[in-house]
Amino acid sequence: MMQTLQAIGFGIVGFAVIVVIGIVVLTKLGDSIANCPTGETYNITDRFCWNATAQKAIPANDAWTSQTYLSTQLGSTGLSGWIPAVIAVAIGGLFLALFGGKKKSY
């Protein structure tokens, strides 16, 4: 049973690493394609367009909007939000298999 739990743990850690790398890559891609209106500059720190009077706006291009949506879908409100449920179901299945599968009739 411990080997199975260890394999589940390695799978979850691997999944988390892939999600983090995906979010970083998508964010950097979105920062490189952000398109601000004329007279505004993109601030990479807060990811908004700023003008000379310190008013902020969201970049207007579709690629930036799609990238932002995809990065939130990978985060805790999207795909990664299912990890606790997957852990609970996997551990519950292991215990059911452990206690339910050892019955022998003589």
N, C-alpha and C positions, 0 to 999 in steps of 0.2 A: 504494500500500500504506500509506503514512503517513496518508492521509486516513481509511482504514479503521481503523487503530490509534487515531487521534485520536477517531473516533466511538465506538469501544469504550471508550476512556478516559473520554469524557464520559458515556457510559451507566453505567459503573461508579461514577463520582463522583456522578451523579444518584441512582443506586440507594442508595449509602451515605448520602446526605443524607436520602432518604426513610425509610430504616431508622432513622436517628438521631432524626428528628422523630417517627416512630412510637413509638419506645421512650420518648422524653421525654413525649409525650402520654399514653401508656398508664400510665406511672409516676405522673404527676400525677393522672390519673383514679383510679388505685388508692389513692393517698394520700388523696384526698378522700372515698372511699367505705369506707375501712377502719373496721371495727366491732370495737372492743375490748370484752372482758367488763366487767362493772360493777366499778368501783374501779381500773381500769387506764386509762392514757392512751397515746395513739399518739405515738411519736417519729418525726418525719418524716426525721430524719437517718439512723437505722439501720433504719427501717421495721418496727419491732416495737412491741408493746404492753408497757408497763412498769407494775408496781404499786409500792406504797410500800416494799416490802422489796427493791427492785431485782432482781426476777425478771422475765425477759422471756418473752413468748408471741407466737405468730403470730396476726394478726387472723383471726377465725373465719368471716367471711362468704364466700359463694361468689363474689361479684363480685371481691373482692380476690384470691382464689386464682386465678381465671380470668385476671385482668389480669397477675398475676405469671407465670403459665405462658405467656401470649402474648408478654410482653416477653422471656422467655428464648428463645422460639422465633424471634424476630427477631434475636437476638444471635448471637454467634460459634458457639454450639452448634446453631443452627437454620439459617434461611434464609441468613444472611450467611456461614455457613461454606462455602457452595458457591461463593463468589466466586473463590477461587483456582483451582478446577477449571474454572470458566467461562472465566477468563482463559487458562489453559493450552490448553483446547480451541480457543478462538477464535484464538489466535496460531498454534497448530499447523495449524488449517484455512487460515489465511492463507498460511503457508509452503507447504503442500501445493498450494494454488491457484496460488501464484506459480511454483513450480518444476514442477508437473505440468501446468499449463494452457498453457505456451508452446511446446509441441512442434508443429512444422509439418512436414508431409511435402511433398516436392517431386517 
